[in-house]
Amino acid sequence: MKKTLTTVSSIFALSLTLAACGGADAEDTVTVGVNGSGIPLWEDIADQAAEEGINIEVQEFSDYVLPNEALNNKEIDFNAFQTISYFDNFIEDHGMDLEPIAGTYIAPMGLYSEEYESHEEIPEGATIAVPEEDTNQGRALLLLEEAGFIELPEDFDGVGDARDIQANPHDIEIEEVDAAQTPRVLPDVDGSVINNGVAVEAGFIPVDDAIFIEDADGAAPYINILAVHEDDKDDETLQRIAEIYHTEETEDVMIELYENSLIPTFVEDVDELRDY
């Protein structure tokens, strides 16, 4: 079942300069924090920005905490790795002065298995791994509900854990693991719910390899964003990068690179972005 996305699985240095060094002043050089799967797209965005004298440097992070800490400490200028729901929950819990400036795409979460070709084949009493972080786990539980495994309260807000399960008619055992480990536990479980970016980094093509995938129509809380420090929300260079992200060229590159596994969702109105 597993397919390799060669463009994404190329090896990159931890900190990678994607734009040419000439042509821009120092103040027009900005650093974006991303996870590994986001690097190929930012390579193209950096090329577009370089034509306007903006140099973009990319710093890769391997978890979902450090990119926001780095942004809050102004060690990077913006980041592009998280959904709006995760962002809102994180900054509330950690008291950070960060703001979203644009929506980018929806990356549907999927259920994967090394043993079963369809979610309907997964037996009673199966073990399914889910990301342990509250927003990721809540989203995974909604996916399992959509697949018919469990039932959640009608007022479930997408943030929570297995204790929120209201009914479990198939006696599914939920195994919580770090989001980055969800592909690695596949040999030991019947199924694993894996974030889109983590799946891509593991060599999967989500629309082909997931045995059940999230319905994008109901995924408004999971629009990915560009986030900045509150002090920089009106910065012209960062706003211009958001505009470049929203170009037709970027959309075409995204679709080609990720083989339709990402859904471009170019929201410019921050109030609309947060009204989920």
C-alpha positions, -999 to 999 in steps of 0.1 A, spaced: 0 0 0 28 24 8 40 47 -20 69 70 -20 66 107 -27 102 113 -39 100 151 -39 90 152 -3 113 125 10 145 143 -2 169 150 25 172 187 36 194 203 62 179 215 94 181 251 84 179 256 46 182 288 27 158 286 -3 163 319 -20 193 334 -37 215 356 -15 217 385 -38 190 411 -46 175 417 -11 186 439 18 191 422 52 157 435 64 140 417 36 153 383 47 128 364 68 127 330 84 98 306 83 94 276 106 79 245 90 79 207 93 96 185 68 67 179 45 63 217 40 98 223 26 92 215 -11 63 240 -14 83 267 4 111 262 -21 88 274 -48 73 302 -27 108 314 -19 117 315 -57 86 337 -63 95 360 -34 131 363 -45 119 379 -77 106 407 -55 137 411 -34 125 390 -5 148 362 8 130 334 27 150 311 49 134 279 61 140 263 95 127 228 99 111 216 132 103 181 142 75 187 166 44 209 171 57 229 201 90 244 191 78 264 161 55 284 182 80 289 210 105 301 184 80 325 170 70 338 204 107 344 212 112 361 178 138 335 167 118 331 135 96 356 117 66 334 110 56 297 108 35 275 86 28 241 101 -4 241 121 -42 243 119 -62 272 133 -78 251 160 -45 238 172 -31 273 171 -59 288 191 -58 260 217 -20 262 220 -16 300 224 -44 300 250 -27 273 270 7 289 267 -2 326 268 17 335 236 14 367 217 9 352 182 -16 359 154 -27 342 122 -25 362 90 -38 338 64 -52 304 57 -32 281 34 -47 246 29 -66 217 45 -46 186 50 -71 158 55 -62 134 83 -64 97 75 -67 62 90 -39 39 78 -33 1 83 -6 -24 72 -31 -53 76 -64 -40 62 -74 -25 29 -106 -9 41 -117 5 75 -147 -18 72 -123 -48 75 -110 -37 109 -124 -62 134 -142 -58 168 -118 -52 196 -91 -37 173 -64 -13 185 -62 20 168 -34 45 175 -42 82 176 -21 113 182 -19 121 220 -22 159 217 -56 172 225 -65 189 193 -50 162 171 -66 135 192 -100 152 191 -97 155 154 -88 118 152 -118 108 173 -140 128 149 -125 108 121 -132 75 139 -168 87 145 -172 95 108 -159 60 100 -185 45 123 -163 32 151 -173 54 180 -199 80 190 -190 114 205 -213 139 223 -232 162 200 -214 193 216 -179 178 212 -157 207 201 -129 187 186 -106 191 215 -103 161 239 -93 125 243 -107 90 246 -126 99 278 -150 119 256 -161 87 237 -198 83 244 -203 49 228 -179 23 215 -200 -4 199 -170 -21 182 -150 -22 214 -121 -3 198 -90 2 220 -75 37 216 -37 39 219 -24 74 224 11 81 209 30 111 199 18 125 166 53 119 150 52 82 161 18 74 145 33 59 113 60 39 133 35 20 154 16 7 123 32 -28 126 19 -31 162 -17 -19 158 -47 -26 136 -49 10 124 -33 43 131 -47 78 126 -20 100 111 -18 137 104 -14 145 67 20 161 70 33 132 92 20 107 67 37 124 37 70 125 56 66 88 62 63 82 25 25 79 21 3 96 -5 -28 102 17 -55 102 -9 -42 68 -22 -28 51 10 -53 60 37 -80 34 42 -104 62 54 -98 99 50 -113 130 65 -142 148 47 -128 182 38 -163 197 38 -164 196 76 -128 205 82 -130 243 87 -113 241 121 -84 224 104 -74 250 79 -36 254 81 -23 289 87 5 313 84 12 327 120 33 357 131 42 374 163 15 399 173 40 427 169 44 418 132 8 412 121 9 443 98 45 438 85 44 445 48 70 418 39 51 391 58 18 402 43 33 401 8 45 366 14 9 356 24 -3 372 -9 24 351 -28 11 320 -11 -24 327 -24 -13 329 -61 -25 305 -87 11 294 -92 14 283 -56 -19 265 -59 -7 246 -90 26 237 -74 8 225 -42 -15 202 -61 13 188 -82 38 183 -53 13 166 -30 -7 148 -56 -40 163 -45 -35 153 -9 -36 190 2 -67 212 -5 -58 248 -12 -78 270 12 -67 306 7 -85 325 34 -74 361 37 -100 374 62 -86 365 97 -121 369 112 -135 344 87 -106 321 94 -113 321 131 -151 318 128 -152 280 128 
